């Protein structure tokens, strides 16, 4: 196994440095819904909880979002909480907020220090990304710079360039998620993962989506991906594997790839 860089939150490696760490998304529409989700997910022992706030019906109520994030963070009992608004352009839910309002929401969440990491897309304006990078750093919140393509898999060089862009823009973690049309596309994603992990200073998260891509969620850590996503209650992207099944596969892969 190559030297996969672990993700760090406030200086401490997630999952005590075990890679890939397992992240489980919450996709509830209401506060009661996401609180019920986290209660059912925690016994499955994920390493990170992601709140996909674009699913949240009250996303336009900043105070309600912050109060809910605080409750989630308390319930998580020390597990890192990742705050993500995935735009509809990159596979997320359609929301009523314009992008400047989304940026304001992220800023308010950072000021409240109610999450541990934020995810913001590289495709958005560089000025918005820089503003969120500055405020997240001020409040010791890690930032993921992400790129999602639900139509195809770009070339290995293009994927490495996206991850390099995340580093250049100051992200703590780079992420790419792409859709394969053939089994060969999954190999392209894994090759890009290996190349980027070996050449960048930041940890990376990579995955190929859909049925073909599910294997990348199981073996991506071998090639340098620091985190993988698994289903707790409900999937947030195509190809996610139930957490119990994924953990069993990861345990087997880790044992098989340990070198003496």
Secondary structure, 3 states (H helix, E strand, C coil): CCCCCCCEECCEEHHHHCCCEEEEEECCCCHHHHHHHHHHHHCCCCCEEEEEHHHCCCCCCHHHHHHHHHHHHHHHCCCEEEEECCCHHHCCCCCCCCHHHHHHHHHHHHHHCCCCEEEEECCCCHHHHHHHHHHHHHCCCEEEEEEEECCCCCCHHHHHHHHHHHHHCCCCEEEEEEECCCHHHHHHHHHHHHHHHHHCCCEEEEEEEHHHHHHHHHHHHHHCECEEEEECCCCCCCCCEEHHHHHHHHHHHHHHHCCC
